[in-house]
Amino acid sequence: MTLLSRALLATAGLLTPLVPTPLMPTPLMPTTPASTAPASLNTGCVSSVPYVSGRGGYDTYRIPATVTTATGTVLAFAEGRHDGVGDSGDIDVVLRRSLDGGCTWGPLTVVAAGRGDTRGNPAPVVDPRTGRIVLVTSYNSGAATEARITRGEVPPEHGRRVFVQTSRDDGRHFTAPRDITAQVKRPDWRWYATGPGHAVALTHGPHSPRGGTPSRLVVPADHSAAPPEGSSDTGREAKYYGGHAIYSDDGGRNWRIGFVDDSYDGYANSNESSAAQLPDGRLYVSARDQKGTSAGNRLDTRSSDGGETLDRPYGAQHTLDDVPNVQGSVLQLGGIGAPLLFSGPSVATARTSMAIWRSADGGATFTKALTLSRRRAAYSDLVPLGGGRVGILYETGATGPYETIEFRRIGVTEVG
């Protein structure tokens, strides 16, 4: 470590220095040539691969999430899984930074270390007033699985908890994870997952920055609830899934529970969620239908009050019936008449063929705009890049969907 590096760490105060992983090459296997020119000038860069499973000290990388900071740096978060592809065990939240719009990447660093436990479901957002990065994640004991937690077999201290971290220096350092579970989790909730994927800062409407006040930060999330006492459903997992949102009006210091889908009817089971603010100020929310009996795998709804309540219950979005049971991402492009985008695999029965859909009517209907590849693919996250481009960070591989996490740069005209 250089003297300069030591000095920076010594002055970090409460900031927890990110831990570099030297085994990860930088840049890592760009799939097209990439220069060091700024992203706006680097027209030849199409895609890169920030994460390759089996490298950098991790068996598998999963659960991508990405944001562009106020300075234009692209942050690519993921779960670094030590023990295998499974969702439980020793899992860290890791990060790579790109200074050229996703063409090349800095070294892999650890944002939240599991140390034998599970930290994941990254949901980052940039506060538009301060430029500070706010990261919300989920946690549980490494010995606890989702099935055991959902069945109520895990004590609360080993079950799902929620943490927040912040960065004031463009993602170079983050504060230590701070537990906000008491603020955002109801006593009867068992499973809990933030996002995954980028969260939303409201930039227009009554909850946008005005007079120097912070923007409302909204994190879409999901949970499972305990069956009513004496219910014959005791021990069941599928019926009691629901979606909800949490929000902060002070830059991530304090949090509240917003809307809650608690129908628990087993028909439309809202689960992993993504959200975008529409041009009219409403919040559009897209969710995975987890083991529900309704036709189709995607659900959606809207909120007119900044995520506090829902305009209507979740309902099936049948123009996305080609999407399998998987997480997806939504992103509202800027500009007059700009479309709402959705990303996800495009074969209803398999996690394969990552695609992007567009909506010209605020999410009422979607039309497929672009298929990125016919390779296996799963989770994804969309991000604005500026300069007439958007990015997508997504899981993909030749024989399985979790071999790599790729970053693709796409012209807005290709999907708009």
C-alpha positions in Angstrom: 0.0 0.0 0.0 1.4 3.4 -0.9 1.8 6.3 1.6 -1.0 8.1 -0.3 -3.3 5.1 0.1 -2.5 4.9 3.8 -3.2 8.6 4.2 -6.6 8.3 2.5 -7.6 5.4 4.7 -6.5 7.2 7.8 -8.7 10.2 7.0 -11.7 8.2 6.1 -13.3 8.7 9.5 -16.4 6.6 9.8 -16.1 5.5 6.2 -15.3 1.8 5.9 -12.5 1.4 3.2 -13.5 -0.9 0.4 -11.3 -4.0 0.3 -9.5 -4.6 -3.0 -9.4 -8.1 -4.4 -6.1 -8.4 -6.3 -7.0 -11.5 -8.1 -9.5 -9.7 -10.4 -7.8 -8.3 -13.5 -8.5 -4.7 -14.5 -10.0 -4.2 -17.0 -11.6 -7.7 -17.1 -12.1 -9.3 -20.5 -13.7 -6.5 -22.5 -15.7 -8.2 -25.2 -14.9 -5.4 -27.6 -11.8 -3.1 -27.6 -12.0 -0.3 -25.2 -9.9 2.9 -24.9 -9.4 5.2 -22.0 -11.4 8.0 -23.6 -14.5 9.4 -21.9 -17.7 7.5 -22.5 -19.1 10.3 -24.6 -16.1 9.9 -27.0 -15.6 6.1 -26.8 -18.0 5.2 -29.6 -16.3 1.9 -30.3 -17.1 0.3 -26.9 -20.1 -2.0 -26.9 -19.7 -4.3 -23.9 -17.5 -5.4 -21.1 -17.5 -8.1 -18.5 -16.9 -6.8 -15.0 -17.6 -10.1 -13.2 -16.6 -13.7 -14.2 -17.6 -16.5 -11.9 -14.7 -18.4 -10.4 -12.3 -15.4 -10.4 -11.4 -12.9 -7.8 -11.9 -15.3 -4.9 -15.6 -16.0 -5.5 -17.3 -19.1 -6.8 -20.2 -17.2 -8.4 -21.3 -13.6 -9.0 -25.0 -12.8 -9.0 -27.6 -10.1 -8.5 -26.4 -7.1 -10.5 -27.3 -3.5 -9.6 -26.0 -0.3 -11.2 -26.2 3.4 -11.0 -24.4 6.4 -12.6 -23.0 8.9 -10.1 -23.3 12.7 -10.3 -19.7 12.7 -11.8 -20.6 10.1 -14.5 -18.9 7.1 -12.8 -20.8 3.9 -13.4 -21.0 1.6 -10.3 -21.6 -2.1 -10.8 -22.7 -3.9 -7.6 -23.1 -7.6 -7.3 -23.2 -10.5 -4.8 -19.9 -12.3 -4.5 -20.8 -15.8 -3.4 -18.0 -17.8 -1.8 -19.7 -21.2 -1.3 -21.4 -21.7 -4.7 -24.3 -20.5 -6.8 -26.9 -20.9 -3.9 -28.7 -17.9 -2.4 -27.4 -18.6 1.2 -24.0 -19.0 2.8 -21.0 -16.7 2.9 -21.9 -13.9 0.5 -20.4 -10.3 0.2 -21.7 -7.3 -1.6 -19.0 -6.3 -4.1 -18.4 -3.3 -6.4 -16.5 -2.3 -9.5 -16.3 1.3 -10.8 -16.0 2.5 -14.3 -14.8 6.0 -15.3 -15.5 5.6 -19.0 -19.2 4.6 -19.1 -18.8 0.9 -18.6 -16.0 0.2 -21.1 -13.3 -0.7 -18.5 -13.5 -1.3 -14.8 -11.4 -0.6 -11.7 -10.5 -3.4 -9.1 -13.1 -5.4 -7.4 -13.8 -4.1 -3.8 -16.0 -5.4 -1.0 -18.7 -3.0 0.2 -20.4 -5.2 2.8 -18.5 -8.4 3.9 -20.6 -11.4 4.9 -17.9 -13.0 7.1 -19.7 -16.3 6.9 -23.2 -14.8 6.7 -25.3 -13.6 3.7 -25.3 -9.9 2.6 -26.9 -9.1 -0.7 -29.9 -7.7 -2.7 -28.1 -4.4 -3.4 -30.4 -1.5 -4.1 -28.3 1.6 -4.8 -29.6 5.1 -5.5 -27.9 8.5 -6.0 -29.3 11.5 -4.0 -29.8 14.1 -6.8 -29.4 17.0 -4.3 -26.1 15.9 -2.7 -24.7 13.4 -5.1 -24.3 11.0 -2.2 -24.7 7.3 -3.0 -27.2 5.4 -0.7 -27.0 1.6 -0.7 -29.7 -0.5 0.9 -29.0 -4.3 1.3 -30.5 -7.4 3.0 -28.8 -9.8 5.5 -29.3 -13.1 7.2 -27.3 -15.8 8.9 -25.3 -17.9 6.4 -26.9 -21.0 7.8 -30.4 -19.8 7.1 -32.2 -20.4 3.8 -35.1 -18.6 2.3 -37.3 -21.6 2.7 -36.5 -22.0 6.4 -37.0 -18.3 7.0 -40.3 -18.2 5.2 -41.5 -21.2 7.2 -40.7 -19.5 10.5 -37.9 -21.9 11.4 -35.2 -19.2 12.0 -35.1 -16.9 15.0 -35.3 -13.2 14.2 -31.7 -12.4 15.0 -30.6 -14.9 12.3 -33.4 -14.0 9.8 -33.7 -11.2 7.3 -32.5 -7.8 8.3 -32.1 -4.5 6.4 -29.0 -2.3 6.3 -28.1 1.1 4.7 -24.7 2.5 3.7 -23.6 5.7 2.1 -20.7 7.1 0.1 -19.7 10.7 -0.3 -16.7 10.1 -2.6 -18.2 8.6 -5.7 -18.2 5.1 -4.4 -14.6 4.8 -3.4 -15.6 4.3 0.3 -18.8 3.4 2.0 -19.9 3.8 5.6 -20.2 0.6 7.6 -23.7 -1.1 7.3 -26.2 0.4 9.6 -29.2 -1.7 10.7 -32.6 -0.1 9.9 -34.7 -3.3 10.3 -36.8 -1.8 13.1 -37.9 1.1 10.8 -38.8 -1.0 7.7 -39.8 -4.5 8.8 -43.2 -5.5 10.3 -43.1 -8.0 13.2 -45.0 -10.6 11.3 -42.8 -10.5 8.2 -40.4 -13.3 7.7 -38.6 -13.2 4.4 -37.4 -9.7 3.2 -35.6 -8.6 0.1 -34.6 -5.1 -1.1 -34.8 -4.7 -4.9 -32.6 -6.0 -6.2 -31.5 -3.4 -8.7 -31.3 0.3 -8.5 -33.7 2.2 -6.3 -35.4 5.5 -7.3 -34.9 9.2 -6.4 -38.0 11.2 -7.1 -36.9 14.2 -9.2 -40.3 15.9 -10.0 -43.5 16.3 -8.2 -44.1 17.1 -4.5 -41.4 14.8 -3.2 -38.6 16.2 -5.5 -35.8 18.4 -4.2 -37.2 21.9 -3.7 -35.7 24.7 -1.6 -32.6 22.6 -0.8 -34.6 19.7 0.7 -33.6 16.1 -0.1 -35.3 14.1 -2.8 -37.5 11.2 -1.6 -35.6 7.9 -2.1 -37.8 4.9 -2.7 -36.6 1.3 -2.5 -39.0 -1.3 -3.9 -38.9 -4.5 -1.8 -40.7 -7.7 -1.0 -41.5 -9.8 2.0 -43.3 -12.9 3.2 -45.7 -12.9 6.1 -46.6 -15.5 8.8 -49.9 -17.2 8.2 -52.6 -16.2 10.7 -52.5 -18.1 14.0 -54.4 -21.4 13.7 -54.4 -21.2 9.9 -54.1 -24.5 7.9 -51.5 -22.7 5.9 -48.9 -23.0 8.6 -45.6 -24.2 7.1 -46.6 -23.1 3.6 -44.3 -20.8 1.7 -46.0 -19.7 -1.5 -49.2 -18.0 -0.5 -47.9 -15.3 1.8 -45.5 -13.3 -0.5 -46.1 -9.6 -1.0 -44.4 -6.5 -2.3 -43.8 -3.2 -0.5 -41.7 -0.1 -0.6 -39.6 1.8 1.9 -38.7 5.4 1.6 -36.5 8.2 3.1 -37.1 11.9 3.0 -33.8 12.9 4.6 -31.2 11.4 2.3 -31.2 7.9 3.8 -30.9 8.7 7.5 -34.4 7.6 8.5 -36.8 5.3 6.7 -40.5 4.4 6.7 -42.6 1.7 5.2 -44.6 2.9 2.2 -47.2 0.9 0.3 -47.7 -2.8 1.3 -49.3 -5.5 -0.9 -50.8 -7.8 1.8 -53.5 -9.5 -0.1 -51.7 -12.9 0.3 -54.3 -14.6 -2.0 -51.8 -17.0 -3.7 -53.0 -15.6 -7.1 -50.7 -12.6 -7.7 -47.7 -12.9 -5.4 -45.7 -9.8 -5.9 -42.0 -10.4 -5.2 -38.6 -9.0 -6.4 -39.4 -5.4 -7.6 -38.1 -2.5 -9.7 -39.5 1.0 -9.9 -39.3 4.1 -12.1 -40.8 7.6 -11.9 -43.0 8.3 -14.9 -43.0 11.8 -16.5 -46.3 12.6 -14.8 -44.7 12.0 -11.4 -46.3 8.7 -10.6 -44.2 5.7 -9.6 -44.4 2.6 -11.8 -43.6 -0.6 -10.0 -42.9 -3.9 -11.8 -42.7 -7.2 -9.8 -42.0 -10.8 -10.3 -45.0 -13.1 -9.6 -43.5 -15.6 -7.1 -45.4 -18.9 -7.3 -48.7 -17.2 -8.0 -51.5 -19.0 -9.9 -52.3 -16.1 -12.2 -51.4 -16.4 -15.9 -48.1 -14.7 -16.7 -45.0 -14.0 -14.7 -45.0 -10.2 -14.4 -47.1 -8.0 -12.2 -47.3 -4.2 -12.1 -48.9 -1.3 -10.3 -48.6 2.5 -9.8 -48.3 4.9 -6.9 -49.5 8.6 -7.2 -48.1 9.7 -3.8 -44.4 8.9 -4.0 -44.7 5.2 -2.9 -46.8 5.7 0.2 -49.9 3.9 -1.2 -50.9 2.0 -4.4 -53.4 3.3 -6.9 -54.6 -0.2 -7.5 -53.6 -3.8 -6.5 -50.9 -5.6 -8.4 -52.1 -7.1 -11.7 -50.7 -9.2 -14.4 -48.8 -7.4 -17.2 -49.7 -9.6 -20.1 -47.6 -7.7 -22.7 -44.6 -9.2 -20.8 -45.8 -12.8 -20.9 -42.6 -13.8 -22.7 -40.6 -13.1 -19.5 -40.0 -16.1 -17.2 -40.3 -16.1 -13.4 -37.3 -13.9 -12.8 -36.3 -10.4 -11.5 -36.5 -7.6 -14.1 -35.6 -3.9 -14.3 -37.4 -0.8 -15.4 -36.0 2.6 -16.3 -37.7 5.8 -17.5 -35.7 7.6 -20.1 -35.6 11.4 -20.0 -37.0 13.9 -22.6 -40.4 14.6 -24.0 -42.1 11.5 -25.2 -39.3 9.3 -23.9 -40.2 5.6 -23.3 -40.2 3.5 -20.2 -37.9 0.5 -20.6 -38.1 -3.0 -19.1 -35.3 -5.6 -19.3 -35.5 -9.4 -18.7 -35.1 -12.8 -20.4 -37.5 -13.2 -23.3 -38.4 -16.9 -23.2 -41.3 -17.7 -20.9 -40.1 -21.1 -19.9 -36.4 -20.5 -19.5 -33.8 -18.0 -18.3 -32.4 -17.1 -21.7 -32.3 -14.4 -24.4 -31.9 -11.1 -22.5 -34.1 -8.4 -24.1 -35.3 -4.9 -23.6 -38.9 -3.8 -24.1 -40.3 -0.3 -24.5 -43.5 1.3 -23.4 -44.9 4.6 -24.8 -47.9 4.7 -22.5 -46.4 4.7 -19.0 -46.3 0.9 -18.6 -49.8 0.1 -19.8 -48.3 -1.9 -22.7 -44.8 -3.0 -23.7 -43.3 -3.9 -27.0 -40.0 -5.8 -27.4 -37.4 -3.4 -28.8 -34.1 -5.3 -28.8 -32.8 -8.8 -28.1 -29.3 -8.6 -26.8 -28.3 -12.2 -27.2 -29.7 -15.8 -27.4 -27.4 -16.9 -24.6 -28.6 -18.0 -21.2 -29.5 -14.9 -19.1 -31.3 -14.1 -15.8 -31.2 -10.9 -13.6 -30.5 -7.5 -15.0 -30.4 -3.7 -14.2 -30.8 -0.8 -16.5 -28.9 2.5 -16.0 -28.8 5.9 -17.9 -25.3 6.7 -19.3 -25.8 10.1 -21.0 -24.6 10.9 -24.5 -27.7 9.1 -26.0 -26.9 5.8 -24.4 -28.2 3.5 -21.7 -26.5 0.6 -20.1 -27.6 -2.9 -18.9 -25.8 -5.0 -16.3 -27.0 -8.6 -16.6 -26.2 -12.2 -15.8 -25.4 -14.4 -18.8 -23.4 -17.3 -20.0 -23.0 -19.8 -22.8 -24.1 -22.9 -20.9 -25.7 -21.3 -17.8 -27.0 -17.9 -16.8 -24.6 -17.3 -13.9 -21.2 -17.6 -15.7 -20.6 -13.9 -16.0 -22.2 -10.5 -15.4 -21.9 -8.4 -18.6 -22.3 -4.7 -19.1 -23.8 -3.7 -22.5 -23.9 -0.1 -23.8 -26.9 0.6 -26.1 -27.9 3.6 -28.1 -31.2 5.1 -27.0 -32.3 5.1 -30.7 -32.0 1.3 -30.6 -34.7 1.0 -27.9 -36.5 4.3 -27.9 
